[in-house]
Amino acid sequence: MIDKKIVILLLSLGIIFRLIFANLIPPFTGNDEPAHLRYTQHIKVEKTLPNSNLYQNENLAGNEYFQPPLYYTMLAPLISLAPDPIHQLRIGRLFSILLWVITFYFAYKILIVIKLPQLQSIIALSLISLLPYYIFNSSSITNDSLLVTLSTCVTFYIIDLLDKKISLTKICTLSILVSLTILTKLTGFIFIPASILLLYYKQNKISRKFISITSVFLSLVILLTAWWFIYNLNVYNDPAGPIKASTAVFNHVPQSIYKYFLIARGTLFTFWAAYGPANEIRLPQISYIFLSALTLLSIAGFFLLLINRGAKPVVNRKMLNLLITVITTNIALHIFFNINQHQPLGRYLFASIVPLGICFALGLDQATPKKIRKYLPGFIIILLLFLNILGANTLIHYYY
């Protein structure tokens, strides 16, 4: 159990820094903010889904029209309260911060359910609160803000169901949550394997009942989301929509180990800290070298934890496997996307930010000498605070 005072501190710091960045970031310089707001305005005015084929002259302002509509449908009534785009932008940014508060709550609930020790819990929750790029992203208008919130809710529900009796109502609830996540962003598909693994754990074998309840789960997800893919197929001749038209493609980078290195490096840098419409504003290079070393240390420690069979499990093994499944599926989808479209953005991994934070904390704890482990939470909090202050200073010098 985490000390409530530390939870309140991290919640307060998370809100404060997001409010600072929401005011510090110039209008429409968040990731694709003009496009996200334009989509919302279209829903507000037209009351229909946009057809990007009809808005070729909008350039970047319309390059999110292929996205699933749930985030924009939720935001549309809120921006109706403001008459002009600037005030609509501010409402959208405040909405993102509100969604982060909900994310923080469910992240805290997950840590309680899996009974992660306090030191590791503080590290994991610190990332949810103070990860620089997540602060930047959750201070902007973006469908990522709703995606991460729903992803965290799904993760909590999957973990919580492991120790509860399964029922048709709970299967339906799980299907609805996963479907809502998919209808926010296609990244939501990463929860299907973890959900199936959960249903398998509830039966402990591949039985007729397992097949039945899995079929019910998948059928409901298909029923609730198929309309969106049918719409895309009719309008764009592609069930996923015109994704390629709105992403940067680097065809001059051939398939090679070097390309995978670029994907890993770009993902790592933009997972920790990056700013600007195209993530072009970065911290000093030494920052990323240190963060890379810290990440590799944590990964090494986590693998040592997995192969050390004699060690007492810190987290219930089935719960840990569910978390690992979410992470693995997210990373696999990220790599698959970048095989042909080199756009390694770390925010694509934020759908599994809570499982990643837990594994990061476990790995860092395992890789650190016992004498200094008690200092790790304080070190991580101070490090993240420093990076955010450095990021704010970088933005001030860049824009003002």
C-alpha positions as CSV (number, residue, x, y, z in Angstrom):
1,M,0.0,0.0,0.0
2,I,1.3,3.4,-0.9
3,D,1.4,6.2,1.7
4,K,-1.6,8.4,0.9
5,K,0.5,11.6,1.4
6,I,2.8,10.4,-1.5
7,V,-0.3,9.6,-3.7
8,I,-1.7,13.1,-3.1
9,L,1.8,14.6,-3.7
10,L,2.1,12.8,-7.1
11,L,-1.5,13.7,-8.0
12,S,-0.9,17.4,-7.2
13,L,2.4,17.5,-9.0
14,G,0.8,15.9,-12.1
15,I,-2.0,18.4,-12.2
16,I,0.3,21.4,-11.6
17,F,2.8,20.5,-14.3
18,R,-0.1,19.7,-16.8
19,L,-1.6,23.1,-16.1
20,I,1.8,24.7,-16.6
21,F,2.4,23.0,-19.9
22,A,-1.2,23.6,-21.1
23,N,-0.5,27.3,-20.7
24,L,3.1,27.2,-21.8
25,I,2.6,25.3,-25.1
26,P,1.5,27.8,-27.8
27,P,-1.9,27.2,-29.3
28,F,-2.0,24.4,-31.9
29,T,1.5,23.2,-31.3
30,G,0.7,20.0,-29.6
31,N,0.8,16.7,-31.6
32,D,-1.7,17.3,-34.5
33,E,-3.8,19.7,-32.4
34,P,-5.3,21.6,-35.4
35,A,-6.4,18.3,-36.9
36,H,-7.9,17.0,-33.7
37,L,-9.8,20.2,-33.1
38,R,-11.0,20.3,-36.7
39,Y,-12.4,16.8,-36.4
40,T,-14.2,17.8,-33.2
41,Q,-15.6,20.9,-34.8
42,H,-16.9,18.8,-37.7
43,I,-18.7,16.5,-35.3
44,K,-20.1,19.6,-33.5
45,V,-21.4,21.3,-36.6
46,E,-22.2,18.5,-39.1
47,K,-23.3,15.8,-36.6
48,T,-21.8,13.2,-38.9
49,L,-18.5,11.5,-39.4
50,P,-16.1,13.3,-41.7
51,N,-15.1,12.0,-45.1
52,S,-11.4,13.1,-45.6
53,N,-11.8,12.6,-49.4
54,L,-14.0,15.8,-49.4
55,Y,-11.4,17.9,-47.5
56,Q,-8.3,17.6,-49.6
57,N,-7.6,21.3,-49.3
58,E,-7.4,21.2,-45.5
59,N,-3.9,19.6,-45.5
60,L,-2.7,19.0,-42.0
61,A,-5.9,20.2,-40.4
62,G,-7.8,17.2,-41.7
63,N,-5.2,14.4,-41.3
64,E,-7.0,12.9,-38.3
65,Y,-10.3,12.4,-40.1
66,F,-9.7,8.7,-40.5
67,Q,-9.5,8.2,-36.7
68,P,-12.3,6.4,-34.7
69,P,-14.8,9.0,-33.5
70,L,-15.4,8.4,-29.7
71,Y,-12.9,11.1,-28.4
72,Y,-14.2,13.7,-30.8
73,T,-17.8,12.9,-30.1
74,M,-17.2,13.3,-26.4
75,L,-15.3,16.6,-26.8
76,A,-17.8,18.2,-29.3
77,P,-20.4,19.2,-26.7
78,L,-17.7,20.7,-24.5
79,I,-16.3,23.0,-27.2
80,S,-19.9,24.1,-27.9
81,L,-19.5,26.2,-24.8
82,A,-16.8,28.4,-26.5
83,P,-17.3,30.6,-29.5
84,D,-13.8,30.7,-30.9
85,P,-11.0,28.1,-31.6
86,I,-8.6,29.5,-28.9
87,H,-11.2,29.0,-26.2
88,Q,-12.2,25.6,-27.6
89,L,-8.5,24.6,-27.5
90,R,-8.3,25.6,-23.8
91,I,-11.4,23.5,-23.1
92,G,-9.9,20.6,-24.9
93,R,-6.7,20.8,-23.0
94,L,-8.5,20.9,-19.7
95,F,-10.5,17.9,-20.8
96,S,-7.3,16.0,-21.4
97,I,-6.1,16.9,-17.9
98,L,-9.4,15.7,-16.4
99,L,-8.9,12.4,-18.3
100,W,-5.4,12.1,-16.9
101,V,-6.8,12.5,-13.3
102,I,-9.1,9.5,-14.0
103,T,-6.1,7.6,-15.4
104,F,-4.1,8.3,-12.3
105,Y,-7.0,7.0,-10.1
106,F,-7.2,3.7,-12.0
107,A,-3.4,3.3,-12.1
108,Y,-3.5,3.6,-8.3
109,K,-6.3,1.0,-8.1
110,I,-4.2,-1.4,-10.2
111,L,-1.2,-1.0,-7.9
112,I,-3.5,-1.9,-5.0
113,V,-5.0,-4.9,-6.7
114,I,-1.6,-6.4,-7.7
115,K,-0.2,-5.6,-4.2
116,L,3.0,-4.1,-5.6
117,P,5.3,-3.1,-2.7
118,Q,5.4,0.5,-1.7
119,L,8.8,1.4,-3.2
120,Q,8.0,0.0,-6.6
121,S,4.5,1.4,-6.5
122,I,5.9,4.9,-6.0
123,I,8.2,4.5,-9.0
124,A,5.4,3.2,-11.2
125,L,3.0,6.0,-10.1
126,S,5.7,8.6,-10.5
127,L,5.9,7.7,-14.2
128,I,2.1,8.0,-14.6
129,S,2.3,11.4,-12.9
130,L,5.5,13.0,-14.2
131,L,6.7,11.3,-17.4
132,P,7.6,14.4,-19.4
133,Y,6.2,13.4,-22.8
134,Y,3.0,12.1,-21.1
135,I,2.6,15.5,-19.4
136,F,3.0,17.2,-22.8
137,N,0.6,14.8,-24.5
138,S,-2.0,14.9,-21.8
139,S,-1.9,18.7,-21.8
140,S,-2.9,18.9,-25.4
141,I,-6.0,18.1,-27.5
142,T,-5.4,14.5,-28.7
143,N,-7.4,11.3,-28.8
144,D,-4.4,9.7,-27.0
145,S,-5.8,11.3,-23.8
146,L,-9.0,9.2,-23.9
147,L,-7.1,6.2,-25.2
148,V,-4.8,6.0,-22.2
149,T,-7.7,6.5,-19.8
150,L,-9.8,3.8,-21.3
151,S,-6.7,1.5,-21.6
152,T,-6.0,2.0,-17.9
153,C,-9.6,1.2,-17.1
154,V,-9.5,-2.0,-19.2
155,T,-6.2,-3.0,-17.6
156,F,-7.7,-2.6,-14.1
157,Y,-10.8,-4.5,-15.1
158,I,-8.8,-7.4,-16.5
159,I,-6.5,-7.6,-13.4
160,D,-9.5,-7.2,-11.0
161,L,-11.5,-10.0,-12.7
162,L,-8.7,-12.5,-12.2
163,D,-9.8,-13.1,-8.6
164,K,-13.5,-12.8,-9.1
165,K,-16.1,-15.1,-10.4
166,I,-16.8,-14.6,-14.1
167,S,-20.3,-14.0,-15.3
168,L,-22.1,-13.0,-18.5
169,T,-22.5,-9.4,-17.2
170,K,-18.7,-9.1,-16.6
171,I,-17.9,-10.5,-20.0
172,C,-20.2,-8.0,-21.6
173,T,-18.7,-5.2,-19.5
174,L,-15.2,-6.3,-20.6
175,S,-16.4,-6.4,-24.3
176,I,-17.8,-2.9,-24.0
177,L,-14.7,-1.4,-22.4
178,V,-12.4,-3.0,-25.1
179,S,-14.8,-1.8,-27.9
180,L,-14.8,1.7,-26.6
181,T,-11.0,1.7,-26.5
182,I,-10.9,0.5,-30.1
183,L,-13.4,3.2,-31.1
184,T,-11.1,5.7,-29.6
185,K,-8.0,4.5,-31.4
186,L,-7.1,1.2,-33.2
187,T,-4.4,0.6,-30.6
188,G,-7.3,-0.7,-28.4
189,F,-6.9,-4.0,-30.2
190,I,-3.9,-4.8,-27.9
191,F,-6.4,-5.8,-25.1
192,I,-7.9,-8.7,-27.0
193,P,-5.0,-11.1,-26.4
194,A,-4.9,-10.2,-22.7
195,S,-8.7,-10.6,-22.4
196,I,-8.5,-14.0,-23.9
197,L,-5.7,-15.0,-21.6
198,L,-7.8,-13.8,-18.6
199,L,-10.7,-16.0,-19.8
200,Y,-8.3,-18.9,-20.1
201,Y,-7.0,-18.4,-16.6
202,K,-10.6,-18.4,-15.3
203,Q,-11.0,-22.0,-16.7
204,N,-7.4,-23.1,-16.4
205,K,-7.7,-25.1,-19.6
206,I,-9.0,-24.9,-23.2
207,S,-12.5,-26.3,-22.5
208,R,-15.9,-26.0,-24.1
209,K,-16.8,-23.3,-21.6
210,F,-13.6,-21.4,-22.4
211,I,-14.4,-21.5,-26.1
212,S,-18.0,-20.4,-25.4
213,I,-17.2,-17.4,-23.2
214,T,-14.3,-16.3,-25.5
215,S,-16.7,-16.5,-28.5
216,V,-19.2,-14.3,-26.6
217,F,-16.5,-11.8,-25.8
218,L,-15.2,-11.6,-29.4
219,S,-18.6,-11.6,-30.9
220,L,-19.7,-8.6,-28.8
221,V,-16.5,-6.7,-29.6
222,I,-17.1,-7.4,-33.4
223,L,-20.7,-6.4,-33.0
224,L,-19.9,-3.1,-31.3
225,T,-17.0,-2.1,-33.6
226,A,-17.7,-3.6,-37.0
227,W,-19.8,-0.6,-38.1
228,W,-16.7,1.6,-38.0
229,F,-14.6,-0.7,-40.3
230,I,-17.5,-1.1,-42.6
231,Y,-17.8,2.7,-42.8
232,N,-14.1,3.0,-43.7
233,L,-14.4,0.2,-46.3
234,N,-17.3,2.0,-48.0
235,V,-15.7,5.4,-47.9
236,Y,-11.9,4.7,-48.3
237,N,-11.8,1.1,-49.6
238,D,-9.7,0.3,-46.5
239,P,-11.2,-1.0,-43.2
240,A,-8.5,0.9,-41.3
241,G,-9.0,4.2,-43.2
242,P,-6.4,6.3,-45.1
243,I,-3.8,6.0,-42.4
244,K,-0.9,6.1,-44.9
245,A,-2.0,9.4,-46.2
246,S,-1.4,11.1,-42.8
247,T,1.9,9.5,-41.7
248,A,5.5,10.1,-42.5
249,V,7.0,7.4,-44.6
250,F,10.7,7.0,-44.9
251,N,11.1,4.7,-47.9
252,H,14.8,5.5,-48.1
253,V,15.4,3.5,-45.0
254,P,15.7,-0.2,-46.1
255,Q,14.7,-3.1,-44.0
256,S,17.7,-3.8,-41.9
257,I,19.1,-3.9,-38.3
258,Y,19.8,-0.2,-38.7
259,K,16.2,0.5,-39.3
260,Y,15.2,-1.4,-36.2
261,F,17.8,0.6,-34.3
262,L,16.3,3.9,-35.5
263,I,12.8,2.7,-34.5
264,A,14.0,1.7,-31.0
265,R,15.9,5.0,-30.6
266,G,13.1,7.2,-31.8
267,T,10.6,5.3,-29.7
268,L,12.7,5.6,-26.6
269,F,13.4,9.3,-27.0
270,T,9.8,10.2,-27.7
271,F,8.5,8.0,-24.9
272,W,10.5,9.9,-22.3
273,A,10.6,13.6,-23.5
274,A,9.8,15.4,-26.7
275,Y,7.8,18.5,-27.6
276,G,6.4,20.4,-30.6
277,P,4.0,19.5,-33.4
278,A,6.4,16.9,-34.8
279,N,8.4,16.1,-31.7
280,E,11.2,18.2,-33.1
281,I,11.9,20.0,-29.8
282,R,14.2,17.8,-27.7
283,L,16.1,18.0,-24.5
284,P,20.0,18.0,-24.5
285,Q,21.4,14.8,-26.0
286,I,23.0,13.9,-22.7
287,S,19.6,13.5,-21.2
288,Y,18.6,10.8,-23.7
289,I,21.9,9.0,-23.2
290,F,21.2,8.8,-19.5
291,L,17.5,7.8,-20.0
292,S,18.6,5.1,-22.4
293,A,21.0,3.7,-19.9
294,L,18.3,3.8,-17.2
295,T,15.8,2.0,-19.5
296,L,18.3,-0.7,-20.4
297,L,19.2,-1.2,-16.7
298,S,15.5,-1.7,-15.9
299,I,14.9,-4.1,-18.8
300,A,17.9,-6.2,-17.8
301,G,16.7,-6.2,-14.2
302,F,13.2,-7.3,-15.3
303,F,14.5,-10.2,-17.3
304,L,16.7,-11.3,-14.4
305,L,13.5,-11.2,-12.3
306,L,11.7,-13.4,-14.8
307,I,14.4,-16.1,-15.1
308,N,15.2,-16.2,-11.3
309,R,13.0,-19.1,-10.4
310,G,14.2,-19.2,-6.8
311,A,13.1,-15.6,-6.1
312,K,9.9,-15.0,-4.3
313,P,7.4,-13.5,-6.7
314,V,6.7,-9.9,-6.0
315,V,3.5,-9.9,-8.1
316,N,1.0,-12.7,-8.6
317,R,2.4,-14.6,-11.7
318,K,-0.9,-14.6,-13.5
319,M,-1.4,-10.9,-13.0
320,L,2.2,-10.3,-14.2
321,N,1.6,-12.4,-17.3
322,L,-1.5,-10.3,-18.1
323,L,0.5,-7.1,-17.8
324,I,3.3,-8.6,-20.0
325,T,0.7,-9.6,-22.6
326,V,-0.6,-6.1,-22.8
327,I,3.0,-4.7,-23.2
328,T,4.1,-7.3,-25.7
329,T,1.1,-6.8,-27.9
330,N,1.5,-3.1,-27.8
331,I,5.2,-3.3,-28.8
332,A,4.4,-5.8,-31.5
333,L,1.8,-3.6,-33.0
334,H,4.2,-0.6,-32.8
335,I,6.9,-2.5,-34.6
336,F,4.5,-3.8,-37.2
337,F,3.3,-0.3,-37.9
338,N,6.9,1.0,-38.3
339,I,8.1,-1.8,-40.6
340,N,6.7,0.2,-43.5
341,Q,6.0,3.5,-41.9
342,H,8.9,4.8,-40.0
343,Q,7.2,7.0,-37.4
344,P,8.5,5.7,-34.1
345,L,6.6,7.7,-31.6
346,G,6.8,6.7,-28.0
347,R,3.3,7.9,-27.2
348,Y,2.0,4.8,-29.2
349,L,3.1,2.8,-26.1
350,F,1.1,5.0,-23.7
351,A,-1.8,2.6,-24.0
352,S,0.3,0.2,-21.8
353,I,1.9,2.9,-19.7
354,V,0.7,1.4,-16.4
355,P,2.0,-2.1,-17.1
356,L,5.2,-0.5,-18.4
357,G,5.5,1.6,-15.3
358,I,5.1,-1.5,-13.1
359,C,7.7,-3.6,-15.1
360,F,10.1,-0.6,-15.1
361,A,9.8,-0.3,-11.3
362,L,10.3,-4.1,-10.8
363,G,13.3,-4.2,-13.2
364,L,15.0,-1.2,-11.7
365,D,14.5,-2.6,-8.2
366,Q,16.0,-5.9,-9.3
367,A,19.0,-4.3,-11.0
368,T,19.9,-2.1,-8.1
369,P,22.0,-3.1,-5.1
370,K,19.9,-3.7,-2.0
371,K,21.6,-0.9,0.0
372,I,20.4,1.8,-2.2
373,R,17.0,0.5,-3.3
374,K,15.1,2.6,-0.7
375,Y,16.5,5.7,-2.4
376,L,15.1,4.8,-5.8
377,P,11.6,6.3,-5.5
378,G,13.1,9.7,-4.4
379,F,15.7,9.5,-7.2
380,I,13.0,8.9,-9.8
381,I,10.7,11.6,-8.6
382,I,13.6,14.2,-8.5
383,L,14.8,13.0,-12.0
384,L,11.4,13.5,-13.5
385,L,10.9,16.9,-11.8
386,F,14.3,18.0,-13.2
387,L,13.4,16.7,-16.7
388,N,10.1,18.6,-16.7
389,I,11.7,21.8,-15.5
390,L,14.3,21.4,-18.2
391,G,11.6,20.7,-20.7
392,A,9.7,23.9,-19.7
393,N,12.9,25.9,-19.9
394,T,13.5,24.4,-23.4
395,L,10.0,25.4,-24.6
396,I,10.4,28.9,-23.2
397,H,13.7,29.4,-25.1
398,Y,12.2,27.9,-28.2
399,Y,8.9,29.8,-28.4
400,Y,9.3,33.0,-26.4
